[in-house]
Amino acid sequence: MKKIVVVGATGKLGTEVVEGLEADYEVIRASRSGPDLKIDAFDFESVSDVFSSIGSFDGLVSCIGTAPFKPFDELSMEDFASGLSTKCLSQLNLAKAAIPFLTENGSITLTSGIIGDEPILGGAVAAAANGALNMCVSVLAAEYAGKLRINIVSPSIIENSVEHYGMLFDGFEPTSKESIIQAYRRTISAPISGRVLCQTRSL
């Protein structure tokens, strides 16, 4: 049974991913509060120490990252720095720390979002962060070809978050739990790398 570390396991997305994987994989749930591993995605040394405590594993799934939603004229450069750090750099830090502990041809799955492909009002920070992740993964796939696989799942607004985000995603088809689970399972098992698995498009 493959050992998969899911970071952000207690969030809305991570909870669904864990539920969809745990029947067929050994899932280690990681977040700032645990429950299996406590992890700070911004601290490379601490992440490396956490990964070393579990030894080798077959896959990393990152379900972390948020970004502020504001009109561009209300955004500061601090907002951009915070969003890019939280959504993009934190996940790249997890990937970098995980690589030494991955089994041969292991998988890394990061999470971006539909705003990397489709615009919404107030979504400039999320667009920048998601777009950066999407392009970076294609480069990393080339660098690590034959050694490991790295992909991105890019959902729309997920069904259990529709109420929270309200009209921000008006006109976007929510990504179902089943679609999310199948996308992450595919990145873990399929011989693909450098792919962005977009779950839905705008209507």
Contact map, one row per residue, 1 for C-alpha under 8 A:
11100000000000000000000111000000000000000000000000000000000000000000000000000000000000000000000000000000000000000000000000000000000000000000000000000000000000000000000000000000000000000000000000000000000
11110000000000000000000011000000000000000000000000000000111000000000000000000000000000000000000000000000000000000000000000000000000000000000000000000000000000000000000000000000000000000000000000000000000
11111000000000000000000011110000000000000000000000000000111000000000000000000000000000000000000000000000000000000000000000000000000000000000000000000000000000000000000000000000000000000000000000000000000
01111100000000000000000011110000000000000000000000000000111110000000000000000000000000000000000000000000000000000000000000000000000000000000000000000000000000000000000000000000000000000000000000000000000
00111110000000000000000000111100000000000000000000000000101110000000000000000000000000000000000000000000000000000000000000000000000000000000000000000000000000000000000000000000000000000000000000000000000
00011111100001000100000000111100000000000000000000000000000111100000000000000000000000000000000000000000000000000000000000000000000000000000000000000000000000000000000000000000000000000000000000000000000
00001111100001000000000000001110000000100000000000000000000111110000000000000000000000000000000000000000000000000000000000000000000000000000000000000000000000000000000000000000000000000000000000000000000
00000111111011000000000000001111000000000000000000000000000001110000000000000000000000000000000000000000000000000000000000000000000000000000000000000000000000000000000000000000000000000000000000000000000
00000111111011101100000000001110000000000000000000000000000000100000000000000000000000000000000000000000000000000000000000000000000000000000000000000000000000000000000000000000000000000000000000000000000
00000001111101100000000000001110010000000000000000000000000000000000000000000000000000000000000000000000000000000000000000000000000000000000000000000000000000000000000000000000000000000000000000000000000
00000001111111100000000000000000000000000000000000000000000000110000000000000000000000000000000000000000000000000000000000000000000000000000000000000000000000000000000000000000000000000000000000000000000
00000000011111110000000000000000000000000000000000000000000000000000000000000000000000000000000000000000000000000000000000000000000000000000000000000000000000011000000000000000000000000000000000000000000
00000001101111111000000000000000000000000000000000000000000000100000000000000000000000000000000000000000000000000000000000000000000000000000000000000000000001000000000000000000000000000000000000000000000
00000111111111111100000000000000000000000000000000000000000000110000000000000000000000000000000000000000000000000000000000000000000000000000000000000000000000000000000000000000000000000000000000000000000
00000000111111111110000000000000000000000000000000000000000000000000000000000000000000000000000000000000000000000000000000000000000000000000000000000000000000000000000000000000000000000000000000000000000
00000000000111111111000000000000000000000000000000000000000000000000000000000000000000000000000000000000000000000000000000000000000000000000000000000000000000000000000000000000100110000000000000000000000
00000000100011111111100000000000000000000000000000000000000000000000000000000000000000000000000000000000000000000000000000000000000000000000000000000000000000000000000000000000000110010000000000000000000
00000100100001111111110000101000000000000000000000000000000000000000000000000000000000000000000000000000000000000000000000000000000000000000000000000000000000000000000000000000000000000000000000000000000
00000000000000111111111000000000000000000000000000000000000000000000000000000000000000000000000000000000000000000000000000000000000000000000000000000000000000000000000000000000000000000000000000000000000
00000000000000011111111000000000000000000000000000000000000000000000000000000000000000000000000000000000000000000000000000000000000000000000000000000000000000000000000000000000000010000000000000000000000
00000000000000001111111110100000000000000000000000000000000000000000000000000000000000000000000000000000000000000000000000000000000000000000000000000000000000000000000000000000000010001000000000000000000
00000000000000000111111111100000000000000000000000000000000000000000000000000000000000000000000000000000000000000000000000000000000000000000000000000000000000000000000000000000000000000000000000000000000
00000000000000000011111110000000000000000000000000000000000000000000000000000000000000000000000000000000000000000000000000000000000000000000000000000000000000000000000000000000000000000000000000000000000
10000000000000000000111111000000000000000000000000000000000000000000000000000000000000000000000000000000000000000000000000000000000000000000000000000000000000000000000000000000000000000000000000000000000
11110000000000000000111111100000000000000000000000000000000000000000000000000000000000000000000000000000000000000000000000000000000000000000000000000000000000000000000000000000000000000000000000000000000
11110000000000000000010111110000000000000000000000000000000000000000000000000000000000000000000000000000000000000000000000000000000000000000000000000000000000000000000000000000000000000000000000000000000
00111100000000000100110011111000000000000000000000000000000000000000000000000000000000000000000000000000000000000000000000000000000000000000000000000000000000000000000000000000000000000000000000000000000
00111100000000000000000001111100000110000000000000000000000000000000000000000000000000000000000000000000000000000000000000000000000000000000000000000000000000000000000000000000000000000000000000000000000
00001111110000000100000000111110011110000000000000000000000000000000000000000000000000000000000000000000000000000000000000000000000000000000000000000000000000000000000000000000000000000000000000000000000
00001111110000000000000000011111111111100000000000000000000000000000000000000000000000000000000000000000000000000000000000000000000000000000000000000000000000000000000000000000000000000000000000000000000
00000011110000000000000000001111111011110000000000000000000000000000000000000000000000000000000000000000000000000000000000000000000000000000000000000000000000000000000000000000000000000000000000000000000
00000001000000000000000000000111110001110000000000000000000000000000000000000000000000000000000000000000000000000000000000000000000000000000000000000000000000000000000000000000000000000000000000000000000
00000000000000000000000000000111111011100000000000000000000000000000000000000000000000000000000000000000000000000000000000000000000000000000000000000000000000000000000000000000000000000000000000000000000
00000000010000000000000000001111111111100000000000000000000000000000000000000000000000000000000000000000000000000000000000000000000000000000000000000000000000000000000000000000000000000000000000000000000
00000000000000000000000000001110111111000000000000000000000000000000000000000000000000000000000000000000000000000000000000000000000000000000000000000000000000000000000000000000000000000000000000000000000
00000000000000000000000000011100011111000000000000000000000000000000000000000000000000000000000000000000000000000000000000000000000000000000000000000000000000000000000000000000000000000000000000000000000
00000000000000000000000000011110111111100000000001000000000000000000000000000000000000000000000000000000000000000000000000000000000000000000000000000000000000000000000000000000000000000000000000000000000
00000000000000000000000000000111111111110000000001000000000000000000000000000000000000000000000000000000000000000000000000000000000000000000000000000000000000000000000000000000000000000000000000000000000
00000010000000000000000000000111110011111000011001000000000000000000000000000000000000000000000000000000000000000000000000000000000000000000000000000000000000000000000000000000000000000000000000000000000
00000000000000000000000000000011000001111110011000000000000000000000000000000000000000000000000000000000000000000000000000000000000000000000000000000000000000000000000000000000000000000000000000000000000
00000000000000000000000000000000000000111111001000000000000000000000000000000000000000000110110000000000000000000000000000000000000000000000000000000000000000000000000000000000000000000000000000000000000
00000000000000000000000000000000000000011111000000000000000000000000000000000000000000001100100000000000000000000000000000000000000000000000000000000000000000000000000000000000000000000000000000000000000
00000000000000000000000000000000000000011111111000000000000000000000000000000000000000000000100000000000000000000000000000000000000000000000000000000000000000000000000000000000000000000000000000000000000
00000000000000000000000000000000000000001111111100000000000000000000000000000000000000000000110010000000000000000000000000000000000000000000000000000000000000000000000000000000000000000000000000000000000
00000000000000000000000000000000000000000011111110000000000000000000000000000000000000000000000000000000000000000000000000000000000000000000000000000000000000000000000000000000000000000000000000000000000
00000000000000000000000000000000000000110011111111000000000000000000000000000000000000000000000000000000000000000000000000000000000000000000000000000000000000000000000000000000000000000000000000000000000
00000000000000000000000000000000000000111011111111100000000000000000000000000000000000000000010010000000000000000000000000000000000000000000000000000000000000000000000000000000000000000000000000000000000
00000000000000000000000000000000000000000001111111110000000000000000000000000000000000000000000011000000000000000000000000000000000000000000000000000000000000000000000000000000000000000000000000000000000
00000000000000000000000000000000000000000000111111111000000000000000000000000000000000000000000000000000000000000000000000000000000000000000000000000000000000000000000000000000000000000000000000000000000
00000000000000000000000000000000000011100000011111111100000000000000000000000000000000000000000000000000000000000000000000000000000000000000000000000000000000000000000000000000000000000000000000000000000
00000000000000000000000000000000000000000000001111111111000000000000000000000000000000000000000011001000000000000000000000000000000000000000000000000000000000000000000000000000000000000000000000000000000
00000000000000000000000000000000000000000000000111111111000000000000000000000000000000000000000000001000000000000000000000000000000000000000000000000000000000000000000000000000000000000000000000000000000
00000000000000000000000000000000000000000000000011111110000000000000000000000000000000000000000000000000000000000000000000000000000000000000000000000000000000000000000000000000000000000000000000000000000
00000000000000000000000000000000000000000000000001111111100000000000000000000000000000000000000000000000000000000000000000000000000000000000000000000000000000000000000000000000000000000000000000000000000
00000000000000000000000000000000000000000000000000111111100000000000000000000000000000000000000000001000000000000000000000000000000000000000000000000000000000000000000000000000000000000000000000000000000
00000000000000000000000000000000000000000000000000110111110000000000000000000000000000000000000000001110000000000000000000000000000000000000000000000000000000000000000000000000000000000000000000000000000
01111000000000000000000000000000000000000000000000000111111100000000000000000000000000000000000000001110010000000000000000000000000000000000000000000000000000000000000000000000000000000000000000000000000
01110000000000000000000000000000000000000000000000000001111100000000000000000000000000000000000000000111011000000000000000000000000000000000000000000000000000000000000000000000000000000000000000000000000
01111000000000000000000000000000000000000000000000000000111110000000000000000000000000000000000000000100011110000000000000000000000000000000000000000000000000000000000000000000000000000001000000000000000
00011110000000000000000000000000000000000000000000000000111111000000000000000000000000000000001001000000001110000000000000000000000000000000000000000000000000000000000000000000000000000000000000000000000
00011110000000000000000000000000000000000000000000000000001111100000000000000000000000000000000000000000000111000000000000000000000000000000000000000000000000000000000000000000000000010000000000000000000
00000111000000000000000000000000000000000000000000000000000111110000000000000000000000000010010000000000000011100000000000000000000000000000000000000000000000000000000000000000000000000000000000000000000
00000111101011000000000000000000000000000000000000000000000011111000000000000000000000000000000000000000000001100000000000000000000000000000000000000000000000000000000000000000000000000000000000000000000
00000011001001000000000000000000000000000000000000000000000001111100000000000000000001100010000000000000000000100000000000000000000000000000000000000000000000000000000000000000000000000000000000000000000
00000000000000000000000000000000000000000000000000000000000000111110000000000000001001110110000000000000000000000000000000000000000000000000000000000000000000000000000000000000000000000000000000000000000
00000000000000000000000000000000000000000000000000000000000000011111000000000000001001100000000000000000000000000000000000000100000000000000000000000000000000000000000000000000000000000000000000000000000
00000000000000000000000000000000000000000000000000000000000000001111100000000000011101100000000000000000000000000000000000001100000000000000000000000000000000000000000000000000000000000000000000000000000
00000000000000000000000000000000000000000000000000000000000000000111110000000010001000000000000000000000000000000000000000101100000000000000000000000000000000000000000000000000000000000000000000000000000
00000000000000000000000000000000000000000000000000000000000000000011111000000000000000000000000000000000000000000000000001111100000000000000000000000000000000000000000000000000000000000000000000000000000
00000000000000000000000000000000000000000000000000000000000000000001111101100000000000000000000000000000000000000000000011110000000000000000000000000000000000000000000000000000000000000000000000000000000
00000000000000000000000000000000000000000000000000000000000000000000111111100000000000000000000000000000000000000000000011110000000000000000000000000000000000000000000000000000000000000000000000000000000
00000000000000000000000000000000000000000000000000000000000000000000011111100000000000000000000000000000000000000000000001010000000000000000000000000000000000000000000000000000000000000000000000000000000
00000000000000000000000000000000000000000000000000000000000000000000001111100000000000000000000000000000000000000000000000000000000000000000000000000000000000000000000000000000000000000000000000000000000
00000000000000000000000000000000000000000000000000000000000000000000011111110000000000000000000000000000000000000000000000000000000000000000000000000000000000000000000000000000000000000000000000000000000
00000000000000000000000000000000000000000000000000000000000000000000011111111111000000000000000000000000000000000000000000000000000000000000000000000000000000000000000000000000000000000000000000000000000
00000000000000000000000000000000000000000000000000000000000000000000000001111111000000000000000000000000000000000000000000000000000000000000000000000000000000000000000000000000000000000000000000000000000
00000000000000000000000000000000000000000000000000000000000000000000000000111111100000000000000000000000000000000000000000000000000000000000000000000000000000000000000000000000000000000000000000000000000
00000000000000000000000000000000000000000000000000000000000000000000000000111111110000000000000000000000000000000000000000000000000000000000000000000000000000000000000000000000000000000000000000000000000
00000000000000000000000000000000000000000000000000000000000000000001000000111111111000000000000000000000000000000000000000001000000000000000000000000000000000000000000000000000000000000000000000000000000
00000000000000000000000000000000000000000000000000000000000000000000000000111111111100000000000000000000000000000000000000001000000000000000000000000000000000000000000000000000000000000000000000000000000
00000000000000000000000000000000000000000000000000000000000000000000000000001111111110000000000000000000000000000000000000000000000000000000000000000000000000000000000000000000000000000000000000000000000
00000000000000000000000000000000000000000000000000000000000000000010000000000111111111000000000000000000000000000000000000000000000000000000000000000000000000000000000000000000000000000000000000000000000
00000000000000000000000000000000000000000000000000000000000000001111000000000011111111110000000000000000000000000000000000001100100000000000000000000000000000000000000000000000000000000000000000000000000
00000000000000000000000000000000000000000000000000000000000000000010000000000001111111111000000000000000000000000000000000001101100000000000000000000000000000000000000000000000000000000000000000000000000
00000000000000000000000000000000000000000000000000000000000000000000000000000000111111111100000000000000000000000000000000000000000000000000000000000000000000000000000000000000000000000000000000000000000
00000000000000000000000000000000000000000000000000000000000000011110000000000000011111111110000000000000000000000000000000000000000000000000000000000000000000000000000000000000000000000000000000000000000
00000000000000000000000000000000000000000000000000000000000000011110000000000000001111111110000000000000000000010000000000000100110000000000000000000000000000000000000000000000000000000000000000000000000
00000000000000000000000000000000000000000000000000000000000000001000000000000000001111111111000000000000000000000000000000000000110110000000000000000000000000000000000000000000000000000000000000000000000
00000000000000000000000000000000000000000100000000000000000000000000000000000000000111111111100000000000000000000000000000000000000000000000000000000000000000000000000000000000000000000000000000000000000
00000000000000000000000000000000000000001100000000000000000000001000000000000000000011111111110000000000000000000000000000000000000000000000000000000000000000000000000000000000000000000000000000000000000
00000000000000000000000000000000000000001000000000000000000001011000000000000000000001111111111000000000000001000000000000000000000000000000000000000000000000000000000000000000000000000000000000000000000
00000000000000000000000000000000000000000000000000000000000000000000000000000000000000011111111100000000000000000000000000000000000000000000000000000000000000000000000000000000000000000000000000000000000
00000000000000000000000000000000000000001111000000000000000000000000000000000000000000001111111110000000000000000000000000000000000000000000000000000000000000000000000000000000000000000000000000000000000
00000000000000000000000000000000000000001001001000000000000001000000000000000000000000000111111111000000000000000000000000000000000000000000000000000000000000000000000000000000000000000000000000000000000
00000000000000000000000000000000000000000000000000000000000100000000000000000000000000000011111111100000000100000000000000000000000000000000000000000000000000000000000000000000000000000000000000000000000
00000000000000000000000000000000000000000000000000000000000000000000000000000000000000000001111111100000000000000000000000000000000000000000000000000000000000000000000000000000000000000000000000000000000
00000000000000000000000000000000000000000001001100100000000000000000000000000000000000000000111111110000000000000000000000000000000000000000000000000000000000000000000000000000000000000000000000000000000
00000000000000000000000000000000000000000000000100100000000100000000000000000000000000000000011111111100000000000000000000000000000000000000000000000000000000000000000000000000000000000000000000000000000
00000000000000000000000000000000000000000000000000000000000000000000000000000000000000000000001111111100000000000000000000000000000000000000000000000000000000000000000000000000000000000000000000000000000
00000000000000000000000000000000000000000000000000000000000000000000000000000000000000000000000011111100000000000000000000000000000000000000000000000000000000000000000000000000000000000000000000000000000
00000000000000000000000000000000000000000000000000110011100000000000000000000000000000000000000001111110000000000000000000000000000000000000000000000000000000000000000000000000000000000000000000000000000
00000000000000000000000000000000000000000000000000000001111000000000000000000000000000000000000001111111111000000000000000000000000000000000000000010000000000000000000000000000000000000000000000000000000
00000000000000000000000000000000000000000000000000000001110000000000000000000000000000000000000000001111110000000000000000000000000000000000000000000000000000000000000000000000000000000000000000000000000
00000000000000000000000000000000000000000000000000000000010000000000000000000000000000000000000000000111110000000000000000000000000000000000000000110000000000000000000000000000000000000000000000000000000
00000000000000000000000000000000000000000000000000000000000000000000000000000000000000000000000000000111111000000000000000000000000000000000000001111000000000000000000000000000000000000000000000000000000
00000000000000000000000000000000000000000000000000000000111000000000000000000000000000000000000000000111111100000000000000000000000000000000000000111000000000000000000000000000000000000001000000000000000
00000000000000000000000000000000000000000000000000000000011100000000000000000000000000000000000000000100111110000000000000000000000000000000000000011110000000000000000000000000000000000011000000000000000
00000000000000000000000000000000000000000000000000000000001110000000000000000000000000000000001000000000011111000000000000000000000000000000000000011110000000000000000000000000000000000011000000000000000
00000000000000000000000000000000000000000000000000000000001111000000000000000000000000000000000000000000001111100000000000000000000000000000000000000111100000000000000000000000000000010011000000000000000
00000000000000000000000000000000000000000000000000000000000011100000000000000000000000000010000000000000000111110000000000000000000000000000000000000111100000000000000000000000000000000000000000000000000
00000000000000000000000000000000000000000000000000000000000001110000000000000000000000000000000000000000000011111000000000000000000000000000000000000001111000000000000000000000000000000000000000000000000
00000000000000000000000000000000000000000000000000000000000000000000000000000000000000100000000000000000000001111101000000000000111011000000000000000001111000000000000000000000000000000000000000000000000
00000000000000000000000000000000000000000000000000000000000000000000000000000000000000000000000000000000000000111111100000000000010000000000000000000000111100000000000000000000000000000000000000000100000
00000000000000000000000000000000000000000000000000000000000000000000000000000000000000000000000000000000000000011111110000000000000000000000000000000000011110000000000000000000000000000000000000000101100
00000000000000000000000000000000000000000000000000000000000000000000000000000000000000000000000000000000000000001111111100100110010000000000000000000000000100000000000000000000000000000000000000000000000
00000000000000000000000000000000000000000000000000000000000000000000000000000000000000000000000000000000000000011111111000000111111001000000000000000000000000000000000000000000000000000000000000000000000
00000000000000000000000000000000000000000000000000000000000000000000000000000000000000000000000000000000000000001111111000000010001000000000000000000000000000000000000000000000000000000000000000000000000
00000000000000000000000000000000000000000000000000000000000000000000000000000000000000000000000000000000000000000111111100000000000000000000000000000000000000000000000000000000000000000000000000000000110
00000000000000000000000000000000000000000000000000000000000000000000000000000000000000000000000000000000000000000011111110100010000000000000000000000000000000000000000000000000000000000000000000000000000
00000000000000000000000000000000000000000000000000000000000000000000000000000000000000000000000000000000000000000010011111100000000000000000000000000000000000000000000110000000000000000000000000000000000
00000000000000000000000000000000000000000000000000000000000000000000011000000000000000000000000000000000000000000000001111110000000000000000000000000000000000000000000100000000000000000000000000000000000
00000000000000000000000000000000000000000000000000000000000000000000111100000000000000000000000000000000000000000000000111110000000000000000000000000000000000000000000000000000000000000000000000000000000
00000000000000000000000000000000000000000000000000000000000000000001111000000000000000000000000000000000000000000010001111111110000000000000000000000000000000000000000000000000000000000000000000000000000
00000000000000000000000000000000000000000000000000000000000000000000111100000000000000000000000000000000000000000000000011111111000000000000000000000000000000000000000000000000000000000000000000000000000
00000000000000000000000000000000000000000000000000000000000000000011100000000011001100000000000000000000000000000000000000111111100000000000000000000000000000000000000000000000000000000000000000000000000
00000000000000000000000000000000000000000000000000000000000000000111100000000000001100100000000000000000000000000011000000111111110000000000000000000000000000000000000000000000000000000000000000000000000
00000000000000000000000000000000000000000000000000000000000000000000000000000000000000000000000000000000000000000011101000111111111000000000000000000000000000000000000000000000000000000000000000000000000
00000000000000000000000000000000000000000000000000000000000000000000000000000000000100000000000000000000000000000001000000011111111100000000000000000000000000000000000000000000000000000000000000000000000
00000000000000000000000000000000000000000000000000000000000000000000000000000000001100110000000000000000000000010001000000001111111110000000000000000000000000000000000000000000000000000000000000000000000
00000000000000000000000000000000000000000000000000000000000000000000000000000000000000110000000000000000000000011011000000000111111111000000000000000000000000000000000000000000000000000000000000000000000
00000000000000000000000000000000000000000000000000000000000000000000000000000000000000000000000000000000000000010001100000000011111111100000000000000000000000000000000000000000000000000000000000000000000
00000000000000000000000000000000000000000000000000000000000000000000000000000000000000010000000000000000000000000000000000000001111111110000000000000000000000000000000000000000000000000000000000000000000
00000000000000000000000000000000000000000000000000000000000000000000000000000000000000010000000000000000000000010000000000000000111111111000000000000000000000000000000000000000000000000000000000000000000
00000000000000000000000000000000000000000000000000000000000000000000000000000000000000000000000000000000000000010001000000000000011111111100000000000001000000000000000000000000000000000000000000010000000
00000000000000000000000000000000000000000000000000000000000000000000000000000000000000000000000000000000000000000000000000000000001111111110000000000000000000000000000000000000000000000000000000000000000
00000000000000000000000000000000000000000000000000000000000000000000000000000000000000000000000000000000000000000000000000000000000111111111000000000000000000000000000000000000000000000000000000000000000
00000000000000000000000000000000000000000000000000000000000000000000000000000000000000000000000000000000000000000000000000000000000011111111100000000111000000000000000000000000000000000000000001100000000
00000000000000000000000000000000000000000000000000000000000000000000000000000000000000000000000000000000000000000000000000000000000001111111110000000000000000000000000000000000000000000000000011100000000
00000000000000000000000000000000000000000000000000000000000000000000000000000000000000000000000000000000000000000000000000000000000000111111111000000000000000000000000000000000000000000000000001000000000
00000000000000000000000000000000000000000000000000000000000000000000000000000000000000000000000000000000000000000000000000000000000000011111111100000100000000000000000000000000000000000000000001000000000
00000000000000000000000000000000000000000000000000000000000000000000000000000000000000000000000000000000000000000000000000000000000000001111111110011110000000000000000000000000000000000000000011000000000
00000000000000000000000000000000000000000000000000000000000000000000000000000000000000000000000000000000000000000000000000000000000000000111111110000000000000000000000000000000000000000000000001000000000
00000000000000000000000000000000000000000000000000000000000000000000000000000000000000000000000000000000000000000000000000000000000000000011111110000000000000000000000000000000000000000000000000000000000
00000000000000000000000000000000000000000000000000000000000000000000000000000000000000000000000000000000000000000000000000000000000000000001111111111000000000000000000000000000000000000000000000000000000
00000000000000000000000000000000000000000000000000000000000000000000000000000000000000000000000000000000000000000000000000000000000000000000111111111000000000000000000000000000000000000000000000000000000
00000000000000000000000000000000000000000000000000000000000000000000000000000000000000000000000000000000100000000000000000000000000000000000000111111000000000000000000000000000000000000000000000000000000
00000000000000000000000000000000000000000000000000000000000000000000000000000000000000000000000000000001110000000000000000000000000000000000000111111000000000000000000000000000000000000000000000000000000
00000000000000000000000000000000000000000000000000000000000000000000000000000000000000000000000000000101111100000000000000000000000000000000100111111100000000000000000000000000000000000000000000000000000
00000000000000000000000000000000000000000000000000000000000000000000000000000000000000000000000000000000111100000000000000000000000000000000100111111110000000000000000000000000000000000000001111000000000
00000000000000000000000000000000000000000000000000000000000000000000000000000000000000000000000000000000001111000000000000000000000000001001100000011111000000000000000000000000000000000010000011100000000
00000000000000000000000000000000000000000000000000000000000000000000000000000000000000000000000000000000001111000000000000000000000000001000100000001111100000000000000000000000000000000010000111111000000
00000000000000000000000000000000000000000000000000000000000000000000000000000000000000000000000000000000000011110000000000000000000001001000000000000111110000000000000000000000000000000010000001111000000
00000000000000000000000000000000000000000000000000000000000000000000000000000000000000000000000000000000000011111000000000000000000000000000000000000011111000000000000000000000000000110000000000011110000
00000000000000000000000000000000000000000000000000000000000000000000000000000000000000000000000000000000000000111100000000000000000000000000000000000001111100000000000000000000000000000000000000011110000
00000000000000000000000000000000000000000000000000000000000000000000000000000000000000000000000000000000000000111100000000000000000000000000000000000000111111000000000000000010000100000000000000000111000
00000000000000000000000000000000000000000000000000000000000000000000000000000000000000000000000000000000000000001110000000000000000000000000000000000000011111000000000000011110000000000000000000000111100
00000000000000000000000000000000000000000000000000000000000000000000000000000000000000000000000000000000000000000100000000000000000000000000000000000000001111101100000010011110000000000000000000000000000
00000000000010000000000000000000000000000000000000000000000000000000000000000000000000000000000000000000000000000000000000000000000000000000000000000000001111111100000000000111100000000000000000000000000
00000000000000000000000000000000000000000000000000000000000000000000000000000000000000000000000000000000000000000000000000000000000000000000000000000000000011111100000000000111100000000000000000000000000
00000000000100000000000000000000000000000000000000000000000000000000000000000000000000000000000000000000000000000000000000000000000000000000000000000000000001111110000000000000000000000000000000000000000
00000000000100000000000000000000000000000000000000000000000000000000000000000000000000000000000000000000000000000000000000000000000000000000000000000000000011111111100000000000000000000000000000000000000
00000000000000000000000000000000000000000000000000000000000000000000000000000000000000000000000000000000000000000000000000000000000000000000000000000000000011111111110000000100000000000000000000000000000
00000000000000000000000000000000000000000000000000000000000000000000000000000000000000000000000000000000000000000000000000000000000000000000000000000000000000011111110000000000000000000000000000000000000
00000000000000000000000000000000000000000000000000000000000000000000000000000000000000000000000000000000000000000000000000000000000000000000000000000000000000001111110000000000000000000000000000000000000
00000000000000000000000000000000000000000000000000000000000000000000000000000000000000000000000000000000000000000000000000000000000000000000000000000000000000001111111110000000000000000000000000000000000
00000000000000000000000000000000000000000000000000000000000000000000000000000000000000000000000000000000000000000000000000000000000000000000000000000000000000000111111111000000000000000000000000000000000
00000000000000000000000000000000000000000000000000000000000000000000000000000000000000000000000000000000000000000000000000000000000000000000000000000000000000000000111111000000000000000000000000000000000
00000000000000000000000000000000000000000000000000000000000000000000000000000000000000000000000000000000000000000000000110000000000000000000000000000000000000000000111111000000000000000000000000000000000
00000000000000000000000000000000000000000000000000000000000000000000000000000000000000000000000000000000000000000000000100000000000000000000000000000000000010000000111111110000000000000000000000000000000
00000000000000000000000000000000000000000000000000000000000000000000000000000000000000000000000000000000000000000000000000000000000000000000000000000000000000000000011111110000000000000000000000000000000
00000000000000000000000000000000000000000000000000000000000000000000000000000000000000000000000000000000000000000000000000000000000000000000000000000000000000000000000011111000000000000000000000000000011
00000000000000000000000000000000000000000000000000000000000000000000000000000000000000000000000000000000000000000000000000000000000000000000000000000000000110000000000011111100000000000000000000000000111
00000000000000000000000000000000000000000000000000000000000000000000000000000000000000000000000000000000000000000000000000000000000000000000000000000000000110000000000000111110000000000000000000000001111
00000000000000000000000000000000000000000000000000000000000000000000000000000000000000000000000000000000000000000000000000000000000000000000000000000000000111100100000000011111000000000000000000000001000
00000000000000000000000000000000000000000000000000000000000000000000000000000000000000000000000000000000000000000000000000000000000000000000000000000000001111100000000000001111101100000000000000000011000
00000000000000000000000000000000000000000000000000000000000000000000000000000000000000000000000000000000000000000000000000000000000000000000000000000000000001100000000000000111111100000000000000000000000
00000000000000010000000000000000000000000000000000000000000000000000000000000000000000000000000000000000000000000000000000000000000000000000000000000000000001100000000000000011111110000000000000000000000
00000000000000000000000000000000000000000000000000000000000000000000000000000000000000000000000000000000000000000000000000000000000000000000000000000000000000000000000000000001111111000000000000000000000
00000000000000000000000000000000000000000000000000000000000000000000000000000000000000000000000000000000000000000000000000000000000000000000000000000000000000000000000000000011111111100000000000000010000
00000000000000011000000000000000000000000000000000000000000000000000000000000000000000000000000000000000000000000000000000000000000000000000000000000000001000000000000000000011111111110000000000000010000
00000000000000011001100000000000000000000000000000000000000000000000000000000000000000000000000000000000000000000000000000000000000000000000000000000000000000000000000000000000111111111000000000000000000
00000000000000000000000000000000000000000000000000000000000000000000000000000000000000000000000000000000000000000000000000000000000000000000000000000000000000000000000000000000011111111100000000000000000
00000000000000000000000000000000000000000000000000000000000000000000000000000000000000000000000000000000000000000000000000000000000000000000000000000000100000000000000000000000001111111110000000001010000
00000000000000001000000000000000000000000000000000000000000010000000000000000000000000000000000000000000000010000000000000000000000000000000000000000000100000000000000000000000000111111111000000000000000
00000000000000000000100000000000000000000000000000000000000000000000000000000000000000000000000000000000000000000000000000000000000000000000000000000000000000000000000000000000000011111111100000000000000
00000000000000000000000000000000000000000000000000000000000000000000000000000000000000000000000000000000000000000000000000000000000000000000000000000000000000000000000000000000000001111111110000000000000
00000000000000000000000000000000000000000000000000000000000000000000000000000000000000000000000000000000001110000000000000000000000000000000000000000111000000000000000000000000000000111111110110000000000
00000000000000000000000000000000000000000000000000000000001000000000000000000000000000000000000000000000011110000000000000000000000000000000000000000000000000000000000000000000000000011111110000000000000
00000000000000000000000000000000000000000000000000000000000000000000000000000000000000000000000000000000000000000000000000000000000000000000000000000000000000000000000000000000000000001111111000000000000
00000000000000000000000000000000000000000000000000000000000000000000000000000000000000000000000000000000000000000000000000000000000000000000000000000000000000000000000000000000000000000111111100000000000
00000000000000000000000000000000000000000000000000000000000000000000000000000000000000000000000000000000000000000000000000000000000000000000000000001000000000000000000000000000000000000000111110000000000
00000000000000000000000000000000000000000000000000000000000000000000000000000000000000000000000000000000000000000000000000000000000000000000000000001010000000000000000000000000000000000010011111100000000
00000000000000000000000000000000000000000000000000000000000000000000000000000000000000000000000000000000000000000000000000000000000000000100100000001110000000000000000000000000000000000010001111100000000
00000000000000000000000000000000000000000000000000000000000000000000000000000000000000000000000000000000000000000000000000000000000000001111110000001111000000000000000000000000000000000000000111110000000
00000000000000000000000000000000000000000000000000000000000000000000000000000000000000000000000000000000000000000000000000000000000000001100000000000111000000000000000000000000000000000000000111111000000
00000000000000000000000000000000000000000000000000000000000000000000000000000000000000000000000000000000000000000000000000000000000001000000000000000011110000000000000000000000000000000000000001111100000
00000000000000000000000000000000000000000000000000000000000000000000000000000000000000000000000000000000000000000000000000000000000000000000000000000011110000000000000000000000000000100000000000111110000
00000000000000000000000000000000000000000000000000000000000000000000000000000000000000000000000000000000000000001100000000000000000000000000000000000000111100000000000000000000000000000000000000011111100
00000000000000000000000000000000000000000000000000000000000000000000000000000000000000000000000000000000000000000000000000000000000000000000000000000000111100000000000000000010001100100000000000001111100
00000000000000000000000000000000000000000000000000000000000000000000000000000000000000000000000000000000000000000100000000000000000000000000000000000000001100000000000000001110000000000000000000000111110
00000000000000000000000000000000000000000000000000000000000000000000000000000000000000000000000000000000000000000100010000000000000000000000000000000000000100000000000000011000000000000000000000000111111
00000000000000000000000000000000000000000000000000000000000000000000000000000000000000000000000000000000000000000000010000000000000000000000000000000000000000000000000000111000000000000000000000000001111
00000000000000000000000000000000000000000000000000000000000000000000000000000000000000000000000000000000000000000000000000000000000000000000000000000000000000000000000000111000000000000000000000000000111
